[in-house]
Amino acid sequence: MRLLLSTLLLALGASAGTAAQAQSCGSGGGATVCLVANGAADQVQLNWTASGAINGLEVYRNTSATPTGRSRIASLSAKATSYADATAATGTPYWYWVKFSTAAGSYNSSAATASRGSSCAPTAVTPYINVSGTWTQTASASVPAGESAVLGPQPATGGMWTWNGCGTAGGAREQTIRPTAACTATATYTNACGAKSLQSFAIGIAGPMRNITSLQMSKEMVPGWNVGNTLDATPTETSWGNPLINQALMTGIKNAGFKSIRLPVTWTTHVDANDNIDPVWMARVTQVVKYARNAGLYVVLNLHHEGGWLDNVLYANQAANNARLAKLWTQIATNFRDFDDYLLFAGLNEVGKENAPWGVPPQKEWLDVQNGYHQVFVNAVRATGGNNAKRHLVVQGYFTNIDTAYDYAVLPTDTVANRLFFEVHYYDPYNFTINGDGTMWQWGATATNPTETWADEPYVDAQFQKMKTRFIDKGVPVILGEYGAYLKPAYPGMAPYRKAWAEYVTHSSVQHGLVPMWWDTGEMIDRTTGAVKLPDMINSLVNSAK
């Protein structure tokens, strides 16, 4: 994951009136504090911004950038936003931290530095990093595992350089590094009159991206599981009755025999008026993705319940919707840019014309807008660079309907070959699978009182054959992103028919090359312990996928 450390130009020995420095931020416990230090003739002035529920603040100081041995110089109220250090010795560089307390514990801002009263002005440093042969003006970068990068701050002439961190050494301006873990390198530039400027470089390690096509990857993802009604719940993760996702759940899913999860996430309820995603929510989703990766699972991360605005598939709304979609995916993709290729992005979920009459063929306008979303999604993700330049992406059929996808789907243009999946869902026949008020409780060839036989075994095979012909045979694998059938308490004899449906649909989907992902909301696997609650059904799903 890319490190989000602030770039810090630190004036050591700055005169009164020194320009404001970059913020040095730290987060924890749902709170964030960003600190700025400025030297003046008679003091060092500290100012900070704070967000989240903070219970108390303390200011610490040291004469080096390490927090070891630092001293507390002030204890302040939780609402304080500034402090003047009048005890700082003139000309001595100091590093400062704001330690903040929340209900979850104590955390620190990053270090900010300044000195009191000097007449020598520092020189601005401009950061540059060369990764894979390309120089970029930036103070942070992702380096592919096992590869090198070059740090080359400017000015290119005059003054002296010293370095520490990430394996840097000596006084050369350009430093070649080969990091094995995320790290921070700090360059100190001393100009002709002795003023010092510091520039930090945040280096992340990009997870490996294998030379594997989406079709090859699809074989490794079978079978799959949905962690439904949790991160997609609104307004909070637990609002729909499930506990917070934990590591035990992900480990339990893996141990049950599943190879991948679909992680539905609702983002729109966690943004501000300008569609900026709440960093606390982003951190929570990141934590859950890491749980899944720790368990060895593939993860398909999506946009799920977004409040209906994506379903306004009219030309009049297209530009505004595209802009919102691009902004959301740019933020999500940037956050996960360094994750390896076991993380996939899926752009949408069941998008189509809102309130359209059931059974009415989709209009060209609706299809154009929905298909257009895919290109916006792909472009936004690819533009974030890093591992996202080659990440496997998932686009959907209109309302994830197999027939409509077969007839009308338009795949987006991509900048990299063979990195695209297609997604459909399957809940036929509705009155058997998900209509809780329905009276249909038998299905298939063994039904003694058959109804809606149109959706029996031959229909299942025919539907999945459509996906094989339309996409899989052309090199585009298909994810059966949701499927499932659920028991009706009024019909206690339904269980064997539900099992038969699950086994047949799972097996047929795999035989036709699809990746089946059962939709679960906590019925079969305990959401707290990860223990299997319905072993017979779990075994049926896993074994039918073989």
C-alpha positions as CSV (number, residue, x, y, z in Angstrom):
1,M,0.0,0.0,0.0
2,R,1.2,3.4,-0.8
3,L,2.4,5.4,2.2
4,L,0.6,8.6,2.8
5,L,3.4,10.6,4.4
6,S,3.5,14.4,4.0
7,T,6.3,16.0,2.1
8,L,8.2,18.2,4.5
9,L,10.4,21.2,3.6
10,L,12.0,22.0,6.9
11,A,13.8,25.2,7.4
12,L,16.5,24.8,10.0
13,G,17.6,28.2,11.2
14,A,14.8,30.1,9.5
15,S,14.4,33.8,10.0
16,A,11.3,35.6,11.3
17,G,8.6,35.6,8.6
18,T,9.7,32.2,7.1
19,A,7.1,30.9,4.7
20,A,4.7,28.4,6.1
21,Q,5.9,24.8,6.0
22,A,4.1,21.7,4.7
23,Q,1.9,19.9,7.1
24,S,3.1,16.9,9.0
25,C,0.2,14.6,9.6
26,G,-0.6,11.6,11.7
27,S,-3.8,9.5,12.1
28,G,-5.2,7.0,14.5
29,G,-8.3,6.1,16.5
30,G,-10.4,7.9,13.9
31,A,-8.6,11.2,14.4
32,T,-6.0,13.1,12.4
33,V,-3.6,15.9,13.4
34,C,-1.6,17.9,10.9
35,L,1.2,20.0,12.3
36,V,3.2,23.0,11.0
37,A,6.2,24.5,12.7
38,N,7.6,28.0,11.9
39,G,10.6,29.8,13.4
40,A,10.4,33.4,14.5
41,A,12.8,35.8,16.1
42,D,11.6,35.1,19.6
43,Q,10.0,31.7,19.4
44,V,9.0,28.7,17.4
45,Q,5.3,28.9,16.5
46,L,3.4,25.6,16.2
47,N,0.0,25.4,14.5
48,W,-2.1,22.3,13.7
49,T,-5.5,21.2,12.4
50,A,-7.4,18.3,14.1
51,S,-10.3,16.2,13.1
52,G,-12.1,13.4,14.9
53,A,-12.8,12.9,18.6
54,I,-9.7,13.9,20.5
55,N,-9.6,13.8,24.3
56,G,-6.2,15.5,24.9
57,L,-3.1,17.0,23.4
58,E,0.5,17.1,24.3
59,V,3.5,18.8,22.6
60,Y,6.9,17.1,22.4
61,R,10.3,18.4,21.2
62,N,13.6,16.9,20.4
63,T,16.9,18.0,18.8
64,S,16.8,15.2,16.2
65,A,14.2,13.7,13.9
66,T,13.8,10.6,16.0
67,P,11.1,10.5,18.8
68,T,13.5,8.6,21.1
69,G,14.4,10.8,24.0
70,R,12.0,13.6,23.1
71,S,10.7,15.8,25.9
72,R,7.1,16.9,26.6
73,I,7.0,20.7,26.7
74,A,3.2,21.3,27.0
75,S,-0.1,19.6,27.9
76,L,-3.0,21.3,26.3
77,S,-6.8,21.1,26.0
78,A,-8.3,18.9,23.3
79,K,-9.5,22.0,21.5
80,A,-6.1,23.7,21.3
81,T,-4.7,24.4,17.8
82,S,-1.5,26.3,18.4
83,Y,1.5,26.6,20.8
84,A,4.4,29.0,21.0
85,D,7.7,27.5,22.1
86,A,9.5,30.5,23.7
87,T,12.1,28.2,25.4
88,A,13.7,27.2,22.1
89,A,17.4,28.2,21.8
90,T,18.2,30.6,19.0
91,G,19.7,28.8,16.0
92,T,19.1,25.3,17.2
93,P,17.0,23.1,15.0
94,Y,14.1,21.4,16.8
95,W,11.7,18.7,15.8
96,Y,8.1,18.8,17.2
97,W,5.3,16.3,17.6
98,V,1.7,16.7,18.7
99,K,0.6,13.6,20.6
100,F,-3.2,13.2,20.7
101,S,-5.4,10.9,22.7
102,T,-8.6,9.3,21.6
103,A,-10.9,6.6,23.0
104,A,-8.9,4.0,21.1
105,G,-5.4,5.1,22.4
106,S,-2.7,7.7,21.8
107,Y,-1.2,8.7,18.5
108,N,1.3,11.2,17.1
109,S,1.5,13.7,14.2
110,S,4.5,13.4,12.0
111,A,7.5,15.5,13.0
112,A,7.7,19.1,12.0
113,T,10.9,21.1,12.4
114,A,12.0,24.7,12.7
115,S,14.5,26.9,14.5
116,R,14.3,30.1,16.3
117,G,15.7,33.4,15.0
118,S,18.4,33.0,12.3
119,S,19.3,35.3,9.5
120,C,20.1,32.7,6.8
121,A,17.1,31.7,4.7
122,P,16.8,28.1,3.6
123,T,16.6,27.0,-0.1
124,A,13.5,25.3,-1.4
125,V,14.0,21.7,-2.4
126,T,12.1,20.1,-5.2
127,P,11.7,16.3,-5.0
128,Y,12.1,14.0,-8.0
129,I,12.0,10.2,-8.2
130,N,13.0,7.9,-11.1
131,V,11.1,4.7,-11.2
132,S,11.4,2.3,-14.2
133,G,13.5,4.9,-16.1
134,T,11.0,7.8,-15.7
135,W,11.7,10.9,-13.7
136,T,8.6,12.4,-11.9
137,Q,8.4,15.4,-9.7
138,T,7.0,13.8,-6.6
139,A,8.0,13.0,-3.0
140,S,6.3,9.6,-2.9
141,A,6.4,6.6,-5.2
142,S,5.8,2.8,-5.4
143,V,8.7,0.7,-6.4
144,P,8.0,-2.8,-7.8
145,A,9.4,-5.5,-5.5
146,G,13.0,-6.3,-6.3
147,E,13.6,-3.2,-8.4
148,S,15.5,0.0,-7.8
149,A,14.6,3.7,-7.9
150,V,16.6,6.9,-7.9
151,L,16.0,9.8,-5.6
152,G,17.2,13.1,-7.2
153,P,16.0,16.3,-5.4
154,Q,17.0,19.7,-6.7
155,P,18.7,22.2,-6.8
156,A,21.2,20.3,-8.9
157,T,24.2,22.5,-8.1
158,G,25.5,24.3,-5.1
159,G,25.3,23.4,-1.4
160,M,25.7,20.0,0.2
161,W,23.5,16.9,0.6
162,T,23.3,14.4,3.4
163,W,20.9,11.4,3.6
164,N,19.3,8.9,5.8
165,G,16.7,6.1,5.4
166,C,15.9,3.6,2.7
167,G,19.5,2.6,2.3
168,T,20.8,6.0,1.3
169,A,24.3,7.1,2.2
170,G,26.9,9.7,1.5
171,G,26.7,13.1,0.0
172,A,25.6,12.5,-3.6
173,R,22.5,14.3,-4.7
174,E,21.2,11.3,-6.6
175,Q,20.7,8.2,-4.5
176,T,19.9,4.8,-6.0
177,I,17.8,2.7,-3.6
178,R,16.5,-0.9,-3.8
179,P,14.0,-1.1,-0.9
180,T,12.7,-4.4,0.4
181,A,10.0,-2.8,2.5
182,A,8.2,0.5,2.7
183,C,10.5,3.2,4.0
184,T,11.1,7.0,4.2
185,A,14.3,8.6,3.0
186,T,15.3,12.1,4.2
187,A,17.6,14.4,2.3
188,T,19.1,17.4,4.1
189,Y,20.3,20.2,1.9
190,T,22.7,22.8,3.4
191,N,23.0,26.0,1.3
192,A,26.0,28.3,1.0
193,C,25.1,30.4,4.1
194,G,24.4,27.3,6.2
195,A,20.6,27.1,6.3
196,K,19.3,23.6,6.1
197,S,16.2,22.3,4.2
198,L,14.8,18.8,4.6
199,Q,12.9,16.8,2.0
200,S,11.4,13.4,2.9
201,F,10.6,10.7,0.3
202,A,7.9,8.2,1.1
203,I,8.6,4.9,-0.7
204,G,6.1,2.1,-0.9
205,I,6.6,-1.4,-2.3
206,A,4.2,-2.5,-5.0
207,G,2.9,-6.0,-4.6
208,P,3.9,-8.4,-7.5
209,M,1.8,-8.4,-10.6
210,R,2.1,-11.7,-12.3
211,N,2.1,-12.2,-16.1
212,I,-1.2,-13.9,-16.0
213,T,-4.3,-13.3,-18.1
214,S,-7.8,-12.8,-16.6
215,L,-8.8,-16.1,-18.1
216,Q,-6.0,-17.9,-16.4
217,M,-6.7,-16.1,-13.1
218,S,-10.4,-17.1,-13.2
219,K,-9.4,-20.7,-12.8
220,E,-7.8,-19.9,-9.5
221,M,-10.8,-18.0,-8.1
222,V,-13.3,-20.9,-8.0
223,P,-15.4,-21.1,-5.9
224,G,-16.2,-17.6,-4.6
225,W,-18.2,-16.1,-1.7
226,N,-19.9,-12.8,-1.1
227,V,-19.5,-11.0,2.2
228,G,-22.9,-9.4,1.8
229,N,-24.9,-6.9,3.9
230,T,-21.9,-5.6,5.7
231,L,-19.6,-3.0,4.1
232,D,-22.4,-2.4,1.7
233,A,-24.9,-1.7,4.5
234,T,-26.1,1.8,5.2
235,P,-25.5,4.0,7.0
236,T,-22.9,1.8,8.9
237,E,-21.2,-1.6,8.6
238,T,-23.4,-3.1,11.3
239,S,-26.7,-1.4,10.3
240,W,-28.1,-4.5,8.6
241,G,-27.5,-6.9,11.5
242,N,-24.0,-8.3,10.9
243,P,-21.0,-7.7,13.1
244,L,-17.8,-6.0,12.0
245,I,-15.8,-8.1,9.6
246,N,-12.8,-9.6,11.2
247,Q,-9.8,-11.8,10.4
248,A,-11.5,-14.9,11.8
249,L,-14.3,-14.6,9.2
250,M,-11.9,-14.3,6.3
251,T,-9.8,-17.2,7.6
252,G,-13.0,-19.2,8.0
253,I,-14.1,-18.6,4.4
254,K,-10.8,-19.7,3.2
255,N,-10.8,-22.8,5.4
256,A,-14.3,-23.7,4.2
257,G,-12.8,-24.2,0.7
258,F,-13.5,-20.9,-1.0
259,K,-10.7,-19.2,-3.1
260,S,-12.1,-15.7,-3.6
261,I,-14.5,-13.2,-2.1
262,R,-16.6,-10.5,-3.6
263,L,-16.5,-7.5,-1.2
264,P,-19.5,-5.3,-1.8
265,V,-18.9,-1.7,-0.5
266,T,-21.1,1.3,-0.5
267,W,-19.1,4.5,-0.8
268,T,-21.6,7.3,-1.5
269,T,-22.8,7.4,2.2
270,H,-19.2,8.0,3.2
271,V,-18.3,11.0,1.1
272,D,-18.6,14.8,1.7
273,A,-20.4,17.2,-0.5
274,N,-17.6,17.1,-3.1
275,D,-17.5,13.3,-3.2
276,N,-14.3,13.1,-1.2
277,I,-14.3,9.7,0.6
278,D,-14.0,9.8,4.4
279,P,-10.4,8.6,5.2
280,V,-11.7,6.7,8.1
281,W,-14.0,4.7,5.8
282,M,-11.2,4.2,3.3
283,A,-9.0,2.9,6.1
284,R,-11.7,0.5,7.3
285,V,-12.2,-1.0,3.8
286,T,-8.4,-1.3,3.4
287,Q,-8.3,-3.2,6.7
288,V,-10.9,-5.7,5.5
289,V,-9.1,-6.2,2.2
290,K,-6.0,-7.0,4.2
291,Y,-7.9,-9.5,6.3
292,A,-8.9,-11.3,3.1
293,R,-5.4,-11.2,1.6
294,N,-3.9,-12.4,4.9
295,A,-6.2,-15.4,4.5
296,G,-5.0,-16.0,1.0
297,L,-8.2,-15.0,-0.8
298,Y,-8.7,-13.2,-4.0
299,V,-10.8,-10.0,-3.5
300,V,-13.2,-8.4,-5.9
301,L,-13.9,-4.9,-4.5
302,N,-16.8,-2.9,-6.0
303,L,-19.2,0.0,-5.8
304,H,-22.4,-1.4,-4.5
305,H,-25.4,0.5,-3.1
306,E,-24.7,4.1,-4.2
307,G,-28.1,5.7,-3.6
308,G,-29.5,5.3,-7.1
309,W,-27.7,8.1,-8.9
310,L,-25.9,5.6,-11.2
311,D,-29.4,4.3,-12.2
312,N,-30.3,7.6,-13.8
313,V,-29.1,6.2,-17.1
314,L,-30.2,9.1,-19.2
315,Y,-28.0,11.2,-21.6
316,A,-29.0,14.3,-19.5
317,N,-27.3,12.8,-16.5
318,Q,-24.4,11.1,-18.2
319,A,-21.7,13.8,-17.8
320,A,-22.4,14.4,-14.2
321,N,-22.6,10.7,-13.4
322,N,-19.4,10.0,-15.2
323,A,-17.6,12.7,-13.3
324,R,-18.8,11.3,-10.0
325,L,-17.9,7.7,-10.9
326,A,-14.4,8.8,-12.1
327,K,-13.7,10.7,-8.9
328,L,-14.8,7.8,-6.6
329,W,-12.7,5.3,-8.6
330,T,-9.7,7.6,-8.8
331,Q,-9.7,7.8,-5.0
332,I,-10.3,4.0,-4.4
333,A,-7.7,3.0,-7.0
334,T,-5.1,5.4,-5.7
335,N,-5.5,4.0,-2.2
336,F,-5.1,0.4,-3.3
337,R,-2.5,1.1,-6.1
338,D,0.3,-0.9,-4.5
339,F,-1.8,-4.0,-3.7
340,D,-0.9,-7.1,-5.8
341,D,-3.0,-8.7,-8.4
342,Y,-5.1,-10.8,-6.0
343,L,-7.1,-7.6,-5.6
344,L,-9.6,-6.9,-8.5
345,F,-11.8,-3.9,-8.9
346,A,-15.4,-4.2,-10.1
347,G,-16.8,-0.9,-11.4
348,L,-20.6,-1.2,-10.7
349,N,-23.3,-3.3,-9.2
350,E,-26.6,-4.1,-10.9
351,V,-27.0,-0.7,-12.7
352,G,-29.9,-0.1,-15.0
353,K,-32.8,2.3,-15.6
354,E,-34.4,3.2,-12.3
355,N,-38.1,2.2,-12.0
356,A,-38.2,0.8,-15.5
357,P,-41.2,-1.6,-15.9
358,W,-40.3,-5.2,-15.5
359,G,-39.9,-7.0,-18.8
360,V,-39.6,-3.9,-20.9
361,P,-36.5,-4.2,-23.2
362,P,-33.9,-1.6,-22.3
363,Q,-33.7,1.5,-24.5
364,K,-30.6,2.4,-26.4
365,E,-30.1,5.5,-24.3
366,W,-30.1,3.4,-21.1
367,L,-27.6,0.9,-22.5
368,D,-25.3,3.6,-23.9
369,V,-25.0,5.3,-20.5
370,Q,-24.6,2.1,-18.6
371,N,-22.0,0.7,-21.1
372,G,-20.3,4.1,-21.0
373,Y,-19.7,3.8,-17.2
374,H,-17.3,0.9,-17.9
375,Q,-15.0,3.1,-20.0
376,V,-15.0,5.8,-17.4
377,F,-14.2,3.2,-14.7
378,V,-11.3,1.6,-16.7
379,N,-9.9,5.0,-17.6
380,A,-10.0,6.3,-14.1
381,V,-8.3,3.2,-12.6
382,R,-5.6,3.0,-15.3
383,A,-4.7,6.7,-14.9
384,T,-3.7,6.1,-11.3
385,G,-0.7,4.1,-12.4
386,G,1.4,1.8,-10.3
387,N,-0.1,-1.7,-10.2
388,N,-3.4,-0.3,-11.4
389,A,-1.9,0.0,-14.9
390,K,-2.2,-3.8,-15.1
391,R,-4.8,-4.7,-12.5
392,H,-7.6,-7.1,-13.5
393,L,-10.9,-5.2,-13.8
394,V,-14.5,-6.3,-13.8
395,V,-17.3,-4.7,-15.8
396,Q,-21.0,-5.7,-15.7
397,G,-23.9,-6.4,-17.9
398,Y,-27.0,-4.1,-17.8
399,F,-28.7,-5.0,-14.5
400,T,-26.2,-8.0,-14.5
401,N,-28.8,-9.8,-16.6
402,I,-27.5,-12.6,-18.7
403,D,-29.8,-12.1,-21.7
404,T,-29.3,-8.4,-21.8
405,A,-25.5,-8.8,-21.5
406,Y,-25.5,-11.4,-24.3
407,D,-27.5,-9.0,-26.6
408,Y,-26.2,-5.6,-25.7
409,A,-22.9,-5.5,-23.7
410,V,-20.1,-3.3,-25.0
411,L,-16.7,-4.0,-23.6
412,P,-14.5,-0.9,-22.8
413,T,-11.3,-0.2,-24.6
414,D,-8.3,-1.0,-22.4
415,T,-4.7,0.0,-22.4
416,V,-3.5,-3.5,-21.5
417,A,-4.6,-6.7,-23.0
418,N,-6.3,-9.6,-21.2
419,R,-7.0,-7.9,-17.9
420,L,-10.8,-7.8,-18.1
421,F,-13.6,-9.8,-16.5
422,F,-17.3,-9.6,-17.2
423,E,-19.9,-10.0,-14.5
424,V,-23.5,-11.3,-14.4
425,H,-25.8,-12.5,-11.6
426,Y,-28.2,-15.4,-11.5
427,Y,-31.4,-15.8,-9.4
428,D,-33.7,-17.8,-11.6
429,P,-36.5,-18.6,-11.0
430,Y,-37.1,-15.6,-8.8
431,N,-40.2,-17.2,-7.1
432,F,-38.0,-20.1,-5.9
433,T,-34.7,-18.3,-5.1
434,I,-35.3,-14.9,-3.5
435,N,-39.0,-14.2,-3.4
436,G,-39.6,-14.8,0.3
437,D,-43.3,-14.3,-0.2
438,G,-43.5,-16.8,-3.0
439,T,-45.1,-20.2,-2.8
440,M,-42.6,-22.0,-5.0
441,W,-40.5,-24.3,-2.9
442,Q,-39.5,-27.2,-5.3
443,W,-37.2,-27.0,-8.2
444,G,-35.7,-29.2,-10.9
445,A,-36.0,-32.7,-12.2
446,T,-36.8,-34.2,-8.8
447,A,-39.7,-31.8,-8.0
448,T,-42.9,-33.8,-7.2
449,N,-45.0,-30.7,-7.7
450,P,-43.2,-28.8,-10.4
451,T,-43.9,-25.2,-11.2
452,E,-42.0,-22.7,-13.5
453,T,-40.2,-25.6,-15.2
454,W,-38.9,-23.1,-17.7
455,A,-35.9,-22.4,-15.3
456,D,-35.0,-26.1,-14.7
457,E,-31.6,-27.7,-15.5
458,P,-31.6,-27.2,-19.3
459,Y,-32.3,-23.5,-18.9
460,V,-29.4,-23.1,-16.5
461,D,-27.0,-24.8,-18.9
462,A,-28.3,-22.6,-21.8
463,Q,-27.8,-19.4,-19.9
464,F,-24.2,-20.2,-18.9
465,Q,-23.5,-21.3,-22.5
466,K,-24.5,-17.9,-23.6
467,M,-21.8,-16.4,-21.4
468,K,-19.2,-18.9,-22.6
469,T,-20.0,-18.2,-26.3
470,R,-20.2,-14.4,-25.9
471,F,-17.3,-13.8,-23.6
472,I,-15.2,-16.7,-22.3
473,D,-14.5,-18.3,-25.7
474,K,-13.2,-14.9,-26.7
475,G,-10.8,-14.6,-23.8
476,V,-13.0,-12.6,-21.4
477,P,-13.8,-14.7,-18.2
478,V,-17.1,-14.3,-16.6
479,I,-17.8,-13.9,-12.8
480,L,-21.1,-15.1,-11.6
481,G,-20.9,-12.3,-9.1
482,E,-24.1,-13.2,-7.2
483,Y,-26.3,-16.3,-7.1
484,G,-28.2,-18.0,-4.4
485,A,-31.5,-19.5,-3.2
486,Y,-32.8,-19.1,0.3
487,L,-35.1,-21.1,2.5
488,K,-38.7,-20.2,3.2
489,P,-39.8,-20.9,6.8
490,A,-43.3,-21.7,5.6
491,Y,-42.0,-24.6,3.5
492,P,-39.8,-26.8,5.6
493,G,-39.5,-29.3,2.8
494,M,-37.6,-26.8,0.6
495,A,-34.1,-27.6,1.9
496,P,-33.3,-30.6,-0.5
497,Y,-34.5,-28.6,-3.5
498,R,-32.5,-25.6,-2.5
499,K,-29.4,-27.9,-2.2
500,A,-30.2,-29.4,-5.6
501,W,-30.5,-25.9,-7.2
502,A,-27.2,-24.8,-5.6
503,E,-25.3,-27.9,-6.7
504,Y,-26.6,-27.7,-10.2
505,V,-26.1,-24.0,-10.8
506,T,-22.6,-24.1,-9.2
507,H,-21.5,-27.1,-11.2
508,S,-22.9,-25.8,-14.5
509,S,-21.4,-22.4,-14.1
510,V,-17.9,-23.9,-13.5
511,Q,-18.3,-26.4,-16.4
512,H,-19.0,-23.5,-18.7
513,G,-16.0,-21.5,-17.4
514,L,-17.7,-19.0,-15.0
515,V,-16.5,-18.1,-11.5
516,P,-19.5,-18.7,-9.1
517,M,-19.7,-16.4,-6.0
518,W,-22.5,-17.3,-3.6
519,W,-24.4,-14.4,-2.1
520,D,-24.3,-14.8,1.7
521,T,-25.5,-12.4,4.4
522,G,-24.4,-14.6,7.4
523,E,-26.5,-17.7,6.9
524,M,-23.8,-20.3,6.4
525,I,-20.6,-19.0,8.0
526,D,-20.5,-17.4,11.4
527,R,-19.6,-13.8,10.9
528,T,-17.7,-13.5,14.3
529,T,-15.9,-16.8,14.6
530,G,-15.7,-17.9,10.9
531,A,-17.1,-21.3,11.9
532,V,-19.2,-23.1,9.3
533,K,-22.9,-23.2,10.4
534,L,-24.3,-25.2,7.5
535,P,-21.6,-27.8,6.6
536,D,-23.8,-29.8,4.3
537,M,-24.5,-26.7,2.1
538,I,-21.0,-25.5,2.2
539,N,-19.7,-28.9,1.2
540,S,-22.2,-29.0,-1.6
541,L,-21.1,-25.6,-3.0
542,V,-17.4,-26.4,-2.7
543,N,-17.6,-29.9,-4.1
544,S,-19.9,-28.9,-7.0
545,A,-17.3,-26.4,-8.1
546,K,-14.7,-29.1,-8.6
